[in-house]
Amino acid sequence: MNRIVSMTGAAVVTITVFLFAVCMIIDFKFGSYFVCMLLPIGYIMMTAGLHRESPEDRKVPADIGMALAAVYAVLILLVYFAQTTTVNLEELNGQAARMIDFQKGGLIFNYDLLGYGMMALSTFFIGLSLKAGSKTDKWLKALLMIHGAFFPGCFIMPMTGIFTDMADTGGNGGTIALLFWCAYFIPVGILSFIHFAKKSDI
């Protein structure tokens, strides 16, 4: 059961990130918000598998990675549940729209960046806990740990106001950056699936 759940989580991560990229390309905002609520569930399932098999001498980074995965999930579910319910169904104007509508930047957008910053830290610590033997596992470990480099930008840049300015001026910079992230993270899901598929048990 551990192996099946972990493989399912890796598959969910791969599929949801791919669908997120497609939704951005075709400008289907509701779809991109909806799949973003499924991604953290798959990520927790995948991370729990990596946490479960971590060696005894690497349990501390594995525990930290798992805890940060939960923080990421809570923040992201709150952000995108608000977009698919309150923002989608109600007419918001003025300061309320500025704060809650993801497209306008503001508080909810900053929470989203904080959430993905927590995800980046989570992948770093989970990667640190992974004992890589095969070539694919070494790639997985490297991608997980390098992904941690996204944390400083997600954590610090919202404090500068740069993303609010980008929301005001428009442009495709944000979409391009997110598509780059999708291209980076899809291999994480695929390699994790391969990793669990090779295991007889976890």
C-alpha positions as CSV (number, residue, x, y, z in Angstrom):
1,M,0.0,0.0,0.0
2,N,2.8,2.5,0.8
3,R,4.3,2.0,-2.6
4,I,1.0,2.4,-4.4
5,V,0.1,5.6,-2.6
6,S,3.5,7.0,-3.2
7,M,3.4,6.2,-6.9
8,T,-0.1,7.6,-7.1
9,G,1.2,10.8,-5.5
10,A,4.1,11.1,-8.0
11,A,1.6,10.5,-10.9
12,V,-0.7,13.2,-9.5
13,V,2.2,15.7,-9.2
14,T,3.3,15.0,-12.8
15,I,-0.2,15.2,-14.3
16,T,-1.3,18.3,-12.3
17,V,1.8,20.3,-13.2
18,F,1.4,19.4,-16.8
19,L,-2.3,20.4,-16.8
20,F,-1.4,23.6,-15.0
21,A,1.0,24.5,-17.8
22,V,-1.7,23.7,-20.4
23,C,-4.2,25.8,-18.6
24,M,-1.8,28.7,-18.6
25,I,-1.1,28.4,-22.3
26,I,-4.8,28.4,-23.2
27,D,-5.6,31.0,-20.6
28,F,-8.1,28.9,-18.6
29,K,-7.7,30.4,-15.2
30,F,-10.3,28.4,-13.4
31,G,-8.7,25.2,-14.6
32,S,-5.2,26.3,-13.5
33,Y,-6.6,27.2,-10.0
34,F,-8.4,23.9,-9.7
35,V,-5.4,21.7,-10.6
36,C,-3.3,23.7,-8.1
37,M,-5.6,22.4,-5.4
38,L,-4.8,18.8,-6.4
39,L,-1.1,19.3,-6.7
40,P,-0.4,19.7,-2.9
41,I,-2.4,16.5,-2.2
42,G,-0.2,14.6,-4.7
43,Y,2.9,16.3,-3.4
44,I,2.2,15.2,0.2
45,M,1.5,11.6,-1.0
46,M,4.8,11.6,-2.9
47,T,6.8,13.2,-0.1
48,A,5.4,10.9,2.5
49,G,6.8,8.0,0.5
50,L,10.2,9.6,0.4
51,H,10.0,10.4,4.1
52,R,9.0,6.8,5.0
53,E,12.0,5.3,3.3
54,S,14.6,7.8,4.5
55,P,17.5,6.2,6.5
56,E,17.5,6.6,10.3
57,D,20.4,9.0,10.2
58,R,18.5,11.3,7.8
59,K,15.1,11.4,9.7
60,V,15.5,15.0,10.8
61,P,15.7,16.5,7.3
62,A,12.9,14.1,6.2
63,D,10.7,15.3,9.1
64,I,11.4,18.9,8.3
65,G,10.6,18.3,4.6
66,M,7.3,16.6,5.5
67,A,6.3,19.4,7.9
68,L,7.0,22.0,5.3
69,A,5.0,20.1,2.8
70,A,2.0,20.4,5.1
71,V,2.5,24.1,5.5
72,Y,2.7,24.4,1.7
73,A,-0.5,22.4,1.3
74,V,-2.5,24.6,3.7
75,L,-1.4,27.9,2.2
76,I,-2.0,26.8,-1.4
77,L,-5.4,25.2,-0.7
78,L,-6.5,28.4,1.0
79,V,-5.3,30.5,-1.9
80,Y,-6.9,28.6,-4.7
81,F,-10.1,27.6,-2.9
82,A,-10.6,31.3,-2.5
83,Q,-10.1,31.9,-6.2
84,T,-12.5,29.1,-7.3
85,T,-15.2,30.1,-4.8
86,T,-15.3,33.7,-3.5
87,V,-13.4,35.4,-6.4
88,N,-15.2,33.3,-9.0
89,L,-18.7,33.6,-7.7
90,E,-18.9,37.1,-6.2
91,E,-18.4,40.6,-7.5
92,L,-15.4,42.1,-5.7
93,N,-14.3,45.7,-6.1
94,G,-11.9,48.1,-4.5
95,Q,-9.7,46.9,-1.7
96,A,-11.3,43.5,-1.5
97,A,-10.5,42.7,-5.1
98,R,-7.0,44.0,-4.6
99,M,-6.4,41.7,-1.7
100,I,-8.3,38.5,-2.7
101,D,-8.2,38.4,-6.5
102,F,-5.0,36.4,-7.5
103,Q,-4.7,38.3,-10.8
104,K,-4.4,41.6,-9.0
105,G,-1.4,40.7,-6.8
106,G,-1.8,41.6,-3.2
107,L,-2.3,39.5,-0.1
108,I,-3.5,36.2,-1.6
109,F,-0.9,36.3,-4.3
110,N,1.8,36.8,-1.7
111,Y,0.4,33.9,0.3
112,D,0.7,31.8,-2.9
113,L,4.4,32.8,-3.2
114,L,5.0,32.0,0.5
115,G,3.3,28.6,-0.1
116,Y,5.6,27.7,-3.0
117,G,8.6,29.0,-1.0
118,M,7.7,26.4,1.7
119,M,7.4,23.8,-1.0
120,A,10.9,24.7,-2.2
121,L,12.3,24.3,1.3
122,S,10.4,21.1,1.6
123,T,12.0,19.6,-1.6
124,F,15.4,20.7,-0.4
125,F,15.1,18.8,2.9
126,I,13.5,15.8,1.3
127,G,16.3,15.7,-1.2
128,L,18.8,15.9,1.6
129,S,17.2,12.9,3.2
130,L,17.2,10.8,0.0
131,K,19.9,8.2,-0.2
132,A,20.5,8.0,-3.9
133,G,21.9,4.8,-5.3
134,S,20.8,4.6,-9.0
135,K,21.4,7.3,-11.7
136,T,17.8,8.3,-11.7
137,D,17.7,8.7,-7.9
138,K,20.8,10.9,-8.2
139,W,19.0,13.1,-10.7
140,L,15.9,13.1,-8.4
141,K,18.0,14.1,-5.4
142,A,19.7,16.9,-7.4
143,L,16.4,18.3,-8.8
144,L,14.8,18.3,-5.3
145,M,17.7,20.1,-3.6
146,I,18.3,22.6,-6.4
147,H,14.5,23.4,-6.3
148,G,15.2,24.7,-2.8
149,A,16.9,27.7,-4.5
150,F,13.4,29.0,-5.3
151,F,12.8,29.7,-1.6
152,P,14.7,33.1,-1.3
153,G,12.8,34.6,-4.3
154,C,9.4,33.4,-3.1
155,F,10.1,34.6,0.4
156,I,11.9,37.9,-0.1
157,M,10.7,39.3,-3.5
158,P,7.0,39.9,-2.4
159,M,8.4,42.2,0.3
160,T,9.9,44.4,-2.5
161,G,6.6,45.0,-4.3
162,I,7.9,43.9,-7.6
163,F,5.1,41.4,-8.2
164,T,2.4,44.0,-7.4
165,D,4.0,46.3,-10.0
166,M,4.0,43.4,-12.6
167,A,0.3,42.8,-11.9
168,D,-0.4,46.5,-12.5
169,T,1.5,46.7,-15.8
170,G,0.5,43.3,-17.2
171,G,2.8,41.4,-19.5
172,N,3.8,37.7,-19.9
173,G,6.8,37.6,-17.6
174,G,4.9,35.8,-14.8
175,T,3.5,33.2,-17.2
176,I,6.9,32.5,-18.7
177,A,8.4,32.1,-15.3
178,L,5.6,29.6,-14.3
179,L,6.0,27.6,-17.5
180,F,9.8,27.4,-16.7
181,W,8.9,26.1,-13.3
182,C,6.5,23.5,-14.8
183,A,9.3,22.3,-17.1
184,Y,11.5,21.9,-14.1
185,F,9.1,20.2,-11.8
186,I,7.5,17.7,-14.2
187,P,10.7,15.6,-14.2
188,V,10.6,15.5,-10.4
189,G,7.2,13.8,-10.6
190,I,8.4,11.4,-13.3
191,L,11.6,10.5,-11.5
192,S,9.8,10.0,-8.2
193,F,7.3,7.6,-10.0
194,I,10.2,5.7,-11.4
195,H,11.9,5.6,-8.0
196,F,8.8,4.1,-6.3
197,A,8.1,1.7,-9.1
198,K,11.5,0.1,-8.6
199,K,10.8,-0.5,-4.9
200,S,9.3,-3.8,-3.8
201,D,8.1,-2.2,-0.6
202,I,8.5,1.1,1.3
